[in-house]
Amino acid sequence: MTRPRTHIWRLLKWGRTLARHGALSGIERDPLTPPQVRRMIRLARFGARVPKQPAYADAFQAIGPAAIKLGQTLATRPDLVGDEATHDLMRLQDRLPPIPFSRIEEAIAQSFDRPTDELFSSIDPKPVGAASIAQVHRAVTSEGKTVAIKVLRPGIEKEFSRDIETYEWAAAQVEAMGGELARLRPRLTIETFKRWTARELDLRREAASASELAEGMQAEPDFVVPEIDWQRTGGRVMTLEWFDGIRISDREALDAAGHDRKTLATTLVRAFLRQAISEGFFHADLHQGNLFVLPDGKIGAIDFGIMGRVNRQARLWLAEILYGLITGNYRRVAEIHFEAGYVPPHHDVAEFATALRAVGEPIRGLPVKDISIGQMLDGLFGITRDFDMQTQPHLLLLQKTMVMVEGVATSLDPDINMWETAKPFVGEWLRSELGPEAAMADKLREDVRTLLRLPELVRRLEAEIPNRGAAPPAPPLSDVELITFGNGWKYWLVALLGTGLGAIGSWYWL
């Protein structure tokens, strides 16, 4: 088990890098930041030249691969890091210098315990992408099919394991301080990050995510997912269909190829709504670098390391929330928040409805093309503090992805109306899920389940049965040793010495 002094030393090194990029200024100025954290930040920036304009993405890029992934996770938490940091962290696109092809070839051979020439007739030594976790090369299989090979960086698992352990330790210390930080649940944020990286560090799980998404998107034939070559896929290597298309961000090339950008924007929005609302399983990293337009006009998606999942009850509530805000039914939206357990019951439903009205009414007089669903959701989550709403990571991930999709769609078609695109889809899905036939089927299914649970209900009182709410139960968190006041001086001494050495080093470097 790593000792606290080691965690502190790592945090000071990382903090020094963050400070030099101005990434700690907002936290230091925030009146809700605990004094202990503020003192640690001051130590970390001692002697550093702090820029006026923070560069959050650059700071995480400078720290290393695990920090890049952490930054992408924090980009889903505007309530935790602020809007300015959130928007800047969305610039993190995993671009890193490639590793030598000889090491990649060796990793492929070791993964399958066979020479690479038995699996592939050729592999392009120049990578098409080098990210924080893996590197991608174009290849041709022994059967003559063009594919993409994704290979984990050697030693990446050990590096991530070490850094995540320190993130968990730091989050536990901060959450133990109570107050606003406890409400924001930083430990759960790190646990979410840990689960994301666990999926990305096992390429079989990413391949399974791609396969599951492809099945769910059969109803949207204009949005396609590459086929997985399971015979050439393992824990450290994934082989999948090659997409030979135009990056969706290259608008000039799209126009030259004769693609209809308005149609592409509508396809992308409908595909995301299908994933998030109808299927409850969505690609949570739909930035422009992961989307291609194929020669037949279809949109192809890649990189399935970050996926979001929302259960049926949560999707029902979310669809009703969106539809209620669209139609101005603030009372119903407020009731849903209480039914879902998002707002504690000691608050007043009418007061919460009034707060929702403050979010919805300013946009109701605007032309519909000027209304942003992403901004509306941002305002919705902005009232969480006043009503003691605990963070729901699955909804924040959905919000972040919706903002990302909206940005890509408007870059294709500045006049796209996200509301008009979403309203019929959400309304149709709600009718199918909440209509009389669906209600009857749900009632019958629930009655059967209740009868099957009858023996247990007799032994246990109904009040003791866990509530099956929209928010998934929080995963178990690791045990972390907390620093107590009695021995805290030792760690502050280590921090002071480390910061002094960092300041001396900075003086020579700068």
Summary of the structure (lengths in Angstrom):
residues: 510
radius of gyration: 24.7
end to end distance: 36.2
largest distance: 74.8
contacts: 1585
relative contact order: 0.11
helix: 60%
strand: 8%
